[in-house]
């Protein structure tokens, strides 16, 4: 009897954790001034190929 209660409790715990979803990302507490702007030198064209920008 206690084994059945333990199995039901484990199943409900798993379902609750699965329904909760992924945790959100934490925001950075600091920013590096030298990394403030990011620019790419390459782009993907309409054919799906990488070309220089």
Secondary structure, DSSP 4 states (H G I P E B T S, - for coil): -HHHHHHHHHHHHHHHHHHH-PPPPPPPS---GGGS----SEEE-TTS-EEE-
